[in-house]
Amino acid sequence: MVQTDLFGHPVADQVSQEGEYVVALCDADREGRISRCEWLMRHVPSYEGILTDEEDALMLHELIDCFILRQYVSCIILADSILERHLHNILLRRGVRKNGGFGQIIKALEKIDTPISPLLPKISHLHKVRVNFSHQKDALHPYRLFRRSVAERTHVALLLERDARDAVTLAYNVMIRLPKEFATLVEALGGER
């Protein structure tokens, strides 16, 4: 049976051309992927067995994959989602209900001492970087890539890679320092919160 596209046209030739392109692209970035894997082994030594729910575990695995494959914007967006879920959980555990988005959650946490308080400035910065990718900003907005690259005198690609490295390490460190399910497990075992 011949595979067809939505309009009923055969796609075998198209797939083989795209497949050749993907193989060539993967071969071209082989050394880069190896370098990113080595960096991960130094900075994210183990992420198996983190006490978390399935959604966060899947997002962390995809975050790692995105970093290896140099999908830096995806890293930033995924890490921001992981961080939002964990930081929101901190507020819920403290009995604080927060309306609004992740920016409001960060502001509320800045008033509370938690194990991740020292990371909040970097988390806030990462969130602002993510917002630039998720919402249209004018050309002069300070978090637009071009504006940041000029201000920091660095190439956009290097800026994105640094943001992705920060995203991976922030998400990992928050998941390690403050597992979402820890309080639930302690309660289930009859301990104190």
C-alpha positions as CSV (number, residue, x, y, z in Angstrom):
1,M,0.0,0.0,0.0
2,V,1.3,3.4,-1.0
3,Q,1.3,6.1,1.7
4,T,-0.6,9.3,0.6
5,D,-0.8,12.8,1.9
6,L,-4.1,14.5,2.8
7,F,-4.9,15.1,-0.8
8,G,-4.3,11.5,-1.9
9,H,-0.9,12.1,-3.5
10,P,1.8,9.5,-3.0
11,V,4.5,10.6,-0.5
12,A,7.2,8.0,-0.9
13,D,9.5,10.2,-2.9
14,Q,8.9,13.2,-0.6
15,V,9.7,11.1,2.5
16,S,12.9,9.7,1.0
17,Q,14.2,13.2,0.2
18,E,13.2,14.5,3.6
19,G,14.8,11.4,5.2
20,E,18.1,12.0,3.3
21,Y,18.0,15.7,4.5
22,V,17.5,14.6,8.1
23,V,20.3,12.1,8.0
24,A,22.7,14.7,6.5
25,L,21.6,17.2,9.2
26,C,22.2,14.7,12.0
27,D,25.6,13.7,10.6
28,A,26.6,17.4,10.3
29,D,25.9,18.0,14.0
30,R,27.3,14.8,15.4
31,E,30.2,16.5,17.2
32,G,27.8,19.1,18.6
33,R,25.4,16.5,20.0
34,I,28.4,14.7,21.6
35,S,29.5,17.9,23.2
36,R,26.0,18.7,24.5
37,C,25.7,15.1,25.9
38,E,29.1,15.6,27.7
39,W,27.9,18.9,29.1
40,L,24.7,17.2,30.4
41,M,26.6,14.5,32.1
42,R,28.6,17.1,34.0
43,H,25.6,19.4,34.9
44,V,22.6,17.0,35.0
45,P,24.3,13.8,36.3
46,S,21.1,11.8,36.8
47,Y,17.5,12.4,36.3
48,E,16.2,8.9,36.6
49,G,14.2,8.3,39.8
50,I,13.3,11.8,40.6
51,L,10.2,11.8,42.8
52,T,7.7,13.5,40.5
53,D,4.6,12.8,38.4
54,E,4.5,11.3,35.0
55,E,3.9,14.7,33.2
56,D,7.0,16.3,34.8
57,A,9.1,13.2,34.1
58,L,8.1,13.2,30.5
59,M,8.7,16.9,30.2
60,L,12.2,16.6,31.7
61,H,13.1,13.7,29.3
62,E,11.9,15.8,26.4
63,L,13.8,18.8,27.7
64,I,17.0,16.8,27.7
65,D,16.3,15.5,24.2
66,C,15.6,19.0,22.9
67,F,18.9,20.2,24.4
68,I,20.9,17.4,22.8
69,L,19.2,18.1,19.4
70,R,19.9,21.9,19.7
71,Q,16.2,22.8,19.9
72,Y,16.9,25.6,22.3
73,V,13.6,27.5,22.0
74,S,11.8,24.3,22.9
75,C,14.2,23.9,25.9
76,I,13.2,27.3,27.2
77,I,9.5,26.7,26.8
78,L,9.5,23.3,28.3
79,A,11.7,24.3,31.3
80,D,9.4,27.3,31.9
81,S,6.5,24.9,32.0
82,I,8.2,22.5,34.5
83,L,9.2,25.4,36.7
84,E,5.7,26.9,36.7
85,R,4.2,23.5,37.7
86,H,6.7,23.1,40.6
87,L,6.6,26.7,41.8
88,H,2.8,26.8,41.7
89,N,2.9,23.6,43.8
90,I,5.0,25.4,46.4
91,L,2.4,28.1,46.8
92,L,-0.4,25.5,47.0
93,R,1.4,23.6,49.7
94,R,1.7,26.9,51.7
95,G,-2.0,27.5,51.3
96,V,-1.5,30.4,48.9
97,R,-3.9,30.6,46.0
98,K,-2.6,32.8,43.2
99,N,-4.6,34.1,40.3
100,G,-2.6,35.1,37.3
101,G,0.3,33.5,35.4
102,F,3.7,32.4,36.2
103,G,5.0,35.9,36.6
104,Q,2.6,36.4,39.5
105,I,3.7,33.0,41.0
106,I,7.3,34.2,40.9
107,K,6.4,37.5,42.6
108,A,4.6,35.7,45.3
109,L,7.5,33.3,45.9
110,E,9.9,36.2,46.2
111,K,8.2,37.0,49.5
112,I,8.6,33.5,50.9
113,D,11.8,31.7,51.9
114,T,12.1,28.4,50.1
115,P,15.0,26.1,49.2
116,I,14.9,27.5,45.7
117,S,14.7,31.2,46.7
118,P,18.3,31.8,45.4
119,L,17.2,30.6,42.0
120,L,14.3,33.0,41.6
121,P,16.1,35.7,39.8
122,K,17.3,33.3,37.1
123,I,13.9,31.7,36.9
124,S,12.3,35.1,36.5
125,H,14.8,35.9,33.7
126,L,14.1,32.6,32.0
127,H,10.4,33.3,32.2
128,K,10.8,36.7,30.5
129,V,12.8,35.0,27.8
130,R,10.1,32.4,27.3
131,V,7.4,35.1,27.1
132,N,9.2,36.7,24.2
133,F,8.8,33.4,22.3
134,S,5.2,32.8,23.3
135,H,3.7,36.3,22.9
136,Q,4.4,39.0,20.2
137,K,6.5,41.8,21.5
138,D,7.4,45.0,19.7
139,A,10.9,45.3,18.1
140,L,12.3,47.4,20.9
141,H,11.2,45.1,23.8
142,P,14.3,44.4,25.9
143,Y,13.8,40.6,25.7
144,R,13.7,40.4,21.9
145,L,16.7,38.3,20.8
146,F,18.3,41.0,18.7
147,R,18.0,43.6,21.5
148,R,19.5,41.2,24.0
149,S,22.3,40.1,21.7
150,V,23.3,43.8,21.1
151,A,23.0,44.7,24.8
152,E,25.2,41.6,25.8
153,R,27.4,41.9,22.7
154,T,27.0,38.2,21.8
155,H,25.7,36.3,18.9
156,V,22.0,35.2,19.0
157,A,23.0,31.5,18.7
158,L,25.3,31.7,21.7
159,L,22.7,33.6,23.6
160,L,20.0,30.9,22.9
161,E,22.4,28.2,23.8
162,R,23.2,29.9,27.2
163,D,19.5,30.3,27.8
164,A,18.9,26.6,27.0
165,R,21.7,25.6,29.4
166,D,20.2,27.7,32.1
167,A,16.8,26.3,31.4
168,V,17.9,22.7,31.7
169,T,19.9,23.3,34.9
170,L,17.1,25.3,36.5
171,A,14.4,22.8,35.8
172,Y,16.6,19.9,37.0
173,N,17.7,21.7,40.2
174,V,14.1,22.7,41.1
175,M,13.0,19.1,40.5
176,I,15.8,17.8,42.7
177,R,15.6,20.4,45.5
178,L,11.8,20.5,45.8
179,P,10.1,17.4,44.4
180,K,6.4,18.0,43.9
181,E,5.3,14.7,45.3
182,F,7.6,14.8,48.4
183,A,4.9,16.5,50.6
184,T,2.3,14.1,49.4
185,L,4.5,11.1,50.2
186,V,5.3,12.5,53.7
187,E,1.6,12.9,54.4
188,A,0.8,9.4,53.1
189,L,3.5,8.0,55.4
190,G,1.9,9.9,58.4
191,G,4.7,12.4,58.7
192,E,4.5,16.2,59.2
193,R,4.5,18.7,56.4
